[in-house]
Amino acid sequence: MPRHTFCALVLFLPSLTFTLCAQDSPKPAAPSSGTGTAVADDPLTRRVDDVIASTSRRVLSAEVHTPWQIMHGVLALRGDFRIKRDGKLVNALEWISSGPSFKREAWFERTTHGGRAHPFKGPYDFEGHPNQFLAILTMSDVPPEHKLQAAGGEITIAGMIRHAQMEVSDKQEPAWTLWALSKYLPPDAEWRNKRGEGWSMERLVRQQLREPTQRAACGGTHGLFALSTALDRYRKAGHGLSGAWIEADQHVRRYLETARSLQNADGTFSTSYFQGRASSREFATRLQTSGHTLEFVVAGLPKERLKEPWVRRAVTAMVDELVAHRKDPADCGALYHALDALVIYRERTRPSSPPPLVAETSQPAAGDGADDAAPAGDAEQTGP
């Protein structure tokens, strides 16, 4: 199946989802300390805090949900994400590292060069793209020495990085590999893969630039996010733009402007991503498209531009969506990419001492039989 057909075709695949329990009312998160009165008094800041806290109360279950679904929760809520296991809430990252299995197959496995997540097996069982789970783990700042129990023995993040370097090829989708390696390798890193081919971070950037953005999964937003992340780390390393990095900067700027120019009057982004103006009355469609686009926008824009009215309208629209549909079923991919957009927006507009990602009241007392937010219902997935 061609990669670019995923988002369209999987609309018809059934999957598990979850809702917020009516009796479990979230408490507003406290404003960040030490960031100035102007930020603390911003109503949008408070609303972002509240919706992150409330959305974090949608609980996934280790016995019900797939690795793909649970990892999307880790994407958005990082090391604070919790899931239900045997009726109790546990830290998802710790549980994932302990060596769980799904359908009698391990989440991770040892390889000749180190380790990897279980390879693609159906779009919503394990990872849907090469090195997707490794890229997601970068959002939690997991160190290279972090250990994961796997089929064949223990592996580390460093081993997964090495595996990604050895397996990279021109035939492989580059977005998540670029996303992952730009976190752990310096921008000028060079290496040889298992076939003896010379590779570098710049070559990965060039490969991503050759990808047809508008035909890629989820409108090409994952590739744009990866380029934005790589560019940010390139600049922070003190490098001046040159070669493929100039092209990447121009590419990101082009699509940021396209997103802005196609924005709907209500603040949402086009439901056709970057192909033209479009809107929808369907919550699932708006969440999928506007959430993915917002995730790219808040990562790709310079920090000072996040105050611009069009960005604030987009953030406000996403907050409104998640509040209005807080008790409705939502697919994991769309929901957690949208939530990740809000978390990144909060991190970049108020970087010091952010409030907890997860509302404290979401943890039931051990052994009390509480069922704060049990999974319920079915919904359609909209992209890997």
Steps between C-alpha positions, in 0.01 A plus 500: 500500500652837406580713803298797379177298491506411870303792640224462241465123515514441873192712561304177467700291746338441842703564813473552871470840660402654831289767669519724804286387793226746583567491874871572463511881477856630448647766721659793315878480495679779682683758289872459463711680756779738417381587152358848549156644568420554132523126430321390817212744434449393139159325479626281215788380716258391771270330247792307349597379848147390573444311176835318525404391851149391401607318183767314696217335693401290200654176616633224275521141615796262467252216456303670222702754303777432252866604522433752220219661699685505831815646343293789366407578860871506583553739207274761656532449875861383509624343822183604684272281289324229697298200388276254677643155567323241714260771612769740624670800340868448424767713335485411130870558426610280788257227395609518135863464609420191707449277195126475428358294217202542272331206330782291648766705325749729677482875449877514438764257376878465487664527159848449357576870544316565826122504519176625352130523567294211368481557125185601318222242524170655405461876532389510864676213675863610519686792342361620166822661371871411533635624836166655598514374859859619541398845379209507744733411788714806419209719613553368854874581492579133558882475533707273272581267790132438577431125503203314354424133543460340156470172316850352498623701797541851632551793259572868547399818323861522379456158340181617328687804369774277364244272335333800334837617365584157360159443336455844343460496122363707215206259478394556860256770609728755673270717715508315830865400459595866452281593797669240723863537391495881511434466874799278573759575229677831431383678182834431330497127583617259227498119494486194274197275492512120490546511120803727531318807367603838635222674692470821698233713662516729198434207268196407710378859465544482123312172490211652693493799265454261205190348658172618340364695796139524392476128419660380823306357794311757705551771240878492531489655847730237654776575250457873555514450876819293463662770286398768751647299787823432315534868401445613857778276627726605211459866597547429870831329415617836364510410132424750227258379235665343196436225247192289568434693818421814298256301287343353813454844651333628183282189480378539858435873449300426186268256674459719807377777273278256315342387827439863598355597162259203497383543860123497543309791650434301821876456559523138388735403221395364164355149502693451173826578682710705253309428180237775520229650714265248659297455815282230651219466751644168617693517827717201405609666176577835661691335783710297258588777257509812715675317785780368280545836329506689830765260630724594207421872529588533870822303446604673177439866580761713676402536864416870472246430224290277724339818633357591160118518483463221243694259721297593807179449300619153400588408860168640622312297237674179608427569866135564411485170307641295786272666756186464287574134426664402829257211551488384139701209357817609320764301316835479675717627215301816434432576866856466622658689211257785573582481870872493419449826309359664814778358718767634261322836486505515879864398519609761246290790628561429868812286520590523868330290766193387302210353701451123516382344176260268682238611751581364845143378555531245218682252728258271689605375839669162483255218549190720525343364183467849353434519128582861423503485123447153364532445126164491321367502147645465151625756251689507173872560474609759250868445435808327631 
